[in-house]
Amino acid sequence: MQFDTISMIGLGYIGLPTAAVFASRKKKVIGVDVNQHAVDTINNGDIHIVEPELDMVVHAAVTEGYLRATITPEPADAFMVAVPTPFHTDENGQNHKADLSYIEAAAKSIAPVLKTGNLVVLESTSPIGATEQMAAWLAEARPDLTFPQTHGEASDIRIAHCPERVLPGHVIRELVENDRVIGGMTPKCAEVACSLYKIVVEGECVATTARTAEMAKLTENSFRDVNIAFANELSTICHELDINVWELIALANRHPRVNILTPGAGVGGHCIAVDPWFIVDACPEQAKIVRAAREVNDAKPQWVLGRVKEALEAYHQQNPKARRSDLTVACLGVAFKPDIDDLRESPALGIAKQVAELGAQVQIVEPNIHQLPKSLQHNNVTLASLEQALEEADVVCVLVKHKPFIESAEQIKTKANVVDAVGLLG
């Protein structure tokens, strides 16, 4: 099948790089997003997110006329949907349920421009059955067309799921080099989708069913979540036992079959912090380890906050006349992982917000953003440089292992009250 025009629905951290990579292969790509600022920025040849190499690829694609952004879907040969799939909880923060409203909105937006022979691929990480639900929404909106759930291989429209599996900070390379799991609602759907991805993917395109592809992505992220939870739990145990967890892990990892991950302030991002809950929601009685890992990692930010409170109390004991409002706490990093600007589900961001509620002055040091997010726009919170923070802060809390912080580790060590949640200081 020929894919002369490709439409990317959603131009965020996955959609824009994917659109740009396809455009770099001299394919006409129409990017669609509800964010007018993002659309205008891209059409100017610029980017609205931080991702290495992306700026050059987007600029070249726009300049050469292969990439264009709009807020309204247009006809294309293939539609790729990369929109958020967050979750809802009850009033007690329990019973995590996937929110498919963004997928539904995307499906209804492209339905009017679908034509016989089109391929629609859901890239959003989704709970089991989301691809089938998307197909149902499309069929409801376009009763004049046939879909795989009713007409199988003879359908007018092909539907597939291909979850992204890239590492922020390395997205452009991994979009090309990584293997892709491509699940079709029928074998023909998978075959057609594989032919689309082979335009850019140098890794292997492995065909399976849509439900298996959905579960594969959830499984990958749950596996990582479980392993991170082990490391995070070790850090809390070692704190109680007065053991340096970083030294302990380095020693344990000398075993040829042991590879313990690095503890942190929690787990963030739109994938690992979210996806395991989709498995728990689908099979709550069976997903015991998956649930336990999520609970351990979700609890880690509160544990870090406890260490910050201890540091503040220690300062007050040493300086009994000091008022809490006179103290300054520097939070180093609020992104969900090193060297990116992505704040989604960031444990560091949540910790910084709660630190601000403790009454001290808070300096946020985040080299990858230019202004504070709304959740941190309080009178006692400012965006500061690392130099200013290290000069003025009474307590320093290292929440993300950004490169500038690594380079200044020796200077950070000189501070009297440091809470190191990521092992920056060893």
C-alpha positions, 0 to 999 in steps of 0.5 A: 500500500502507498502512503503518500500522505500521513496524518499524525493526531497529537503533536506532543512528546511522541507525536511530533518526533514521529511526524518529523521522522516520517517527514524526513523520509520525504513523506507528506505529513500533516500534524494535527493538534488542538494546541494552536501555539504548538501548531504555530510553533511547528509551522515556523520550523520550531519546536515546543518541547525539549528533545535532542535533535528534534529541532533540526529534524522539524526545521528541515521537514517544515522548510522542505515542505514535508511537514505541516501542522493544523488544528483540523484533520485533513484527508490522508492515507494513514492516520496515527493517533498519539494522544494522552491516556491518563487515569481517573481515581476516586476521592480516596485516590484509589480505583484507577480507571483509564480515561479514553476521552482523548482517544474518543475525541481523536477518533471523532475528529478524523472520522469525517475525512476517512475514506476506503483504504485508510489505515488508522493506528493507535500509538497511545499507550492504552488499556486492553481493548482500547483499539477495539473501542476506537474502531467502534467510535469510528464505525459509529461516526461513519456507518457508510464505511466498514471496519474490522470488527464487523467485516474482518479482512474485507473492511474498508478501514484497517485498524491497528495498535503500535505502542511507542517504546522510546526513551525521552532524550533519545526519541529520534534515534529509538524511533528508527532503531527500536523493534516495533510491536504492531497489533492488527485487528486482523492479520491484514490490518497488521500487515498494512500497518507494518508496511507503514512503519517500515518506511522509517523503522530499521528494527524489526516490525513484529506483527501480532494482535491488537490486544497482545500489542496493547498488553505488550506495552503495559507489560514492558512498563510494569516490568520496569516499575516492579524493578524500580520499586525494589530499588526504592524499597531498598532505599527506605530499608537502608535508611532505617538500618543506617546503610548507604544504599548507593554503596550497597547496590554497587556491591550487590551488582557485582554479582554476575546475575544481579542488576539492581536499578537506581532508587529515585524520588519516585516514578514519573512520566506518562508511561511507567507511572500510569500503565501498570494501573491499566493491568491492575484495573483489568485483573485486580485479583491477579495483579498483586505484584504489579499493584504492590510495585505501584504502591511502593513507587507512589509512596516514595515521594512522601518518604522523600518529603519526610526527609526534607521535614527532618532536615528543616527540623534539624536546622531549627534545632541548630537555629532556634530563633529562625522562623520557617518563613526565613528558611530557603529550600532549594529543589534541584529538578522537577522534571520526571527524569534527567535532562528533559523538560517533561513534567508529566506525573513527575514525583519531583514536581509533586514533592516541590509543591508539598515543600512549598506548603511547609512555609519556607521559601522555595527555589526551583532549579530546573534548567530545562524550563523557562517558567514555573508550572501553574502548580508551583506559582506561589508567592514563596516559590521562585525559579532560580539558577543553581548558583543562586540556590547553592548560595542562598539555600539552607536545605538542598533537596536533589530530586533529579539527576540533571547533568548540570547538577552532576557537574556541580556535585562537589559544590553541592556536597559542601552544603550542610543540609542536603537531601539526596533522593537520586544518589547524586552525591553517592 
